[in-house]
């Protein structure tokens, strides 16, 4: 955790997001986990798919959903689901 990702909204300045929480929500039938990111307070990213960059993981697409606000920024969630065999 506390890893940094960069997302670039269309025609805007790249935004740095900090990964602050990873939660395993798996069940017997589904592997599921969520990631919570913290972003700056001066720019709200609307819910949508973003191209993201990470220094070690490389490029990926993440569907970010704003889920809250703190005194110093916005919180976003990404959820991953996969059926178990």
KEZA-400550 format. One record per residue (C-alpha): x, y, z. Coordinates in nm, 4 decimals. Layout:
BEGIN
KETI        px        py        pz
KETI         X         Y         Z
...
This chain:
BEGIN
KETI        px        py        pz
KETI    0.0000    0.0000    0.0000
KETI    0.0874    0.3672   -0.0158
KETI    0.1930    0.3111   -0.3730
KETI    0.1297    0.5890   -0.6248
KETI   -0.0566    0.5665   -0.9541
KETI   -0.0992    0.8381   -1.2162
KETI   -0.4186    0.8772   -1.4157
KETI   -0.4694    1.1259   -1.6958
KETI   -0.8217    1.2572   -1.7496
KETI   -0.8999    1.3607   -2.1061
KETI   -0.7468    1.7020   -2.1806
KETI   -0.6416    1.7590   -1.8187
KETI   -0.3284    1.7450   -1.6101
KETI   -0.2222    1.3989   -1.4888
KETI   -0.3457    1.3277   -1.1358
KETI   -0.1537    1.1297   -0.8734
KETI   -0.3524    0.8842   -0.6648
KETI   -0.2216    0.7050   -0.3569
KETI   -0.3315    0.3481   -0.2879
KETI   -0.4392    0.3566    0.0778
KETI   -0.6382    0.0354    0.1260
KETI   -0.6723   -0.3146   -0.0188
KETI   -0.9698   -0.5217    0.0961
KETI   -1.0295   -0.8905    0.0174
KETI   -1.4026   -0.9513   -0.0182
KETI   -1.3856   -1.3017   -0.1679
KETI   -1.6524   -1.5667   -0.1179
KETI   -1.6643   -1.9375   -0.1985
KETI   -1.7740   -1.8639   -0.5567
KETI   -1.6066   -1.5321   -0.6369
KETI   -1.2600   -1.3873   -0.5925
KETI   -1.3159   -1.0209   -0.5189
KETI   -1.1025   -0.7398   -0.3863
KETI   -1.1209   -0.3652   -0.3849
KETI   -0.8658   -0.0878   -0.3880
KETI   -0.9195    0.2514   -0.2253
KETI   -0.7221    0.5471   -0.3593
KETI   -0.6784    0.8972   -0.2217
KETI   -0.6544    1.1853   -0.4678
KETI   -0.6041    1.5618   -0.4452
KETI   -0.8768    1.7954   -0.3229
KETI   -0.8541    2.0365   -0.6149
KETI   -0.9779    1.7956   -0.8831
KETI   -1.2622    1.5396   -0.8711
KETI   -1.2294    1.2523   -1.1150
KETI   -1.5762    1.1469   -1.2378
KETI   -1.6705    0.7799   -1.2468
KETI   -1.5228    0.6228   -1.5613
KETI   -1.2420    0.4147   -1.7058
KETI   -0.8954    0.5748   -1.6852
KETI   -0.5589    0.4810   -1.8274
KETI   -0.3327    0.4459   -1.5234
KETI    0.0439    0.4233   -1.4833
KETI    0.2423    0.2688   -1.1991
KETI    0.6242    0.2744   -1.1789
KETI    0.6531   -0.1045   -1.1211
KETI    0.3237   -0.2457   -1.2532
KETI    0.3225   -0.0458   -1.5758
KETI    0.0120    0.0620   -1.7672
KETI   -0.3420   -0.0543   -1.6954
KETI   -0.7011    0.0591   -1.7239
KETI   -0.8912    0.1198   -1.3989
KETI   -1.2613    0.1950   -1.3571
KETI   -1.2552    0.4563   -1.0799
KETI   -1.5624    0.5394   -0.8735
KETI   -1.5591    0.8380   -0.6355
KETI   -1.6746    0.7076   -0.2953
KETI   -1.6011    0.9863   -0.0495
KETI   -1.4197    1.3015    0.0445
KETI   -1.1744    1.3847    0.3214
KETI   -1.0474    1.7231    0.4374
KETI   -0.7530    1.6911    0.2012
KETI   -0.8907    1.5066   -0.1012
KETI   -1.1234    1.2608   -0.2691
KETI   -1.1493    0.8842   -0.2246
KETI   -1.1923    0.6448   -0.5178
KETI   -1.2663    0.2725   -0.5339
KETI   -1.1729    0.0080   -0.7919
KETI   -1.3312   -0.3376   -0.7627
KETI   -1.2005   -0.6607   -0.9175
KETI   -1.4188   -0.9734   -0.9535
KETI   -1.3475   -1.3202   -1.0901
KETI   -1.5518   -1.6389   -1.0693
KETI   -1.3654   -1.9275   -0.9083
KETI   -1.3327   -2.2536   -1.1001
